[in-house]
Amino acid sequence: MKITMSVDIDAPLDHVFDLVDDPEKTKLWMESLEDTFFLTERNPENPVGSRFSRRIRESGRVVEYEGEVTGYTYPTYLAFNIGNKDFTMAVSYRFSPADPGTRLDFECDTAMHSTVARIMETMFGWMTKSIIRKQITKLKEVAERLA
């Protein structure tokens, strides 16, 4: 399942990028995110290949997902893969200057690795889309409020 979304944000490009790139700032707009920590050393100038783990609250419990940064160009591009044994999400954020502020083009492509996961995607894919729309809307709100 591929989900794409574009939004114009009335905030400076580097400011919006930092809200997505900085694990502590990501918590400001990704409401279910409990924590992000790196499993390997992260070179802030070129973090491609860095592995990380995210703890996300789902239905009252905390679930851990592992990921890897797959693309990075400050302040215009951030991509990573994240998932578990059942599914993987290839996520990318592309930022470009807009008048005023920043244009964000978001993409998430989900690959299911089990029959159960494929059935769940069919039944609850709408929920994933809804969560992503809510998160991108919250990112816009936070970026504009803090700009």
N, C-alpha and C positions, 0 to 999 in steps of 0.2 A: 504494500500500500504506500503510495507516494502522497505526501501532503506538502503543498506549497502555499506561501502567504507572503504578501508584500505590504509594507506599511511605510508611510512617511512620518518621521518623528521630528518634532521641533526642538532639536537639541544638537549640539556639536558632534561631529563624526567620532572623534576620539572618546568623547564622553559615553556615547551609546556603545561603542566597541568595548570599553572597559567594563560596562555593566554585564556584558556577556562573557568576557575573558577572565575577570577576577572572581575566584570562587566565593569570596565573602560578599561581593556586590551582587552576584547571581542570586543569592538568597533573598535579596530585596524584592525580586519580581517573580521568582519561581517558588511559589508558596509551599509546595510539598517538599522542597529540598531541605534536608536536614544538615548535610555536610558533604564536602568534596575534599578528598585528600589524594596526593600523588603517590603512586606506588614506585615510581622511578623519579630520578632527579629531573626537574623541569628547568630547561634553559628559557628564561623569559623572552629572549630575543628570537629564538627559534625552537618552540616547544614541540615541533613535529616528532612523533615517535614517543612522546611522554605518555606513560600509562597512568590512569587515575581511577578512583572509585568514587561513586556517588551513592549516598544514602538518601533514599526517597521514601517519604511516608505515603503508604497506600492502604486504604481501608483500615486505618488504625494501627498498622504495623509498619516497621521500617524494613525496607527491602534494599539490598545492595546490588549495584550494577557496576561492572567494570568497563572502562573505555580507553581509547587511545586517540590522541590528537593526530589527525591525518592531513591537515592543511592549515597554514597560518601565514598571513601577511598583515602586519599591523599598519593601519587600523581598518583594513578593508575586507578581511576574510578570515574566518575561523571555521574549521570542520573537524568532526570527530565521529568515531564509531563508538556506540555504547550498547550494552545488552547483557544477556546471560545465555544459558544453554538453550532456551526456548526461542529467543528472537534477538535480532541485532537491528539497531537503528543507525543509519548513516545520516548525520545531521550537518547542515551547512548554513552559515550566516554570511551573507555578502552585504557589505555596507558601501554606500556611495554618497557623495555630496548631493544634496537636494536644496531647493530654495523654498523655504528656509530649512536648514538642518540636515537631516540624514535620511536616506532611503535604505530600508532593510528588505532584502529578499531572502526569505527563509525557505529551506527545503528539508524534509525528513522522509527518508525512504526506509521502510521497515521490511525486513526479511524474516519470515517465520521458519523455524528449524524443526518443528514437530507438528504432527497432525493435530494435537490438542491446541497448540498455539494458532494454527491456521483456522480452526473452528472458532476459537475465541476472537480472532481478528474479524471473522465474518459476523459474529454476534455483537461485538463491542467496538468495532472500528470507529463508529460514530463518536464514542466516548473519547478515544484518542484524539480525534480531530477537534473535539470540543475543548479538551485540556490544552492542546497546542494553541488554539485561537485565544483562549483565556490568558495563557502565559505571554503571548506576543502582545496582546492588548495591555497587560500589566507592565510589560517592559516599556512600552510607549509611555504609559502614565508615569511610571517612576522616572524615566529619562527626562521627560518634560518638566516634572515637578522639581527635580534636582538640578536642572540646567541653570 
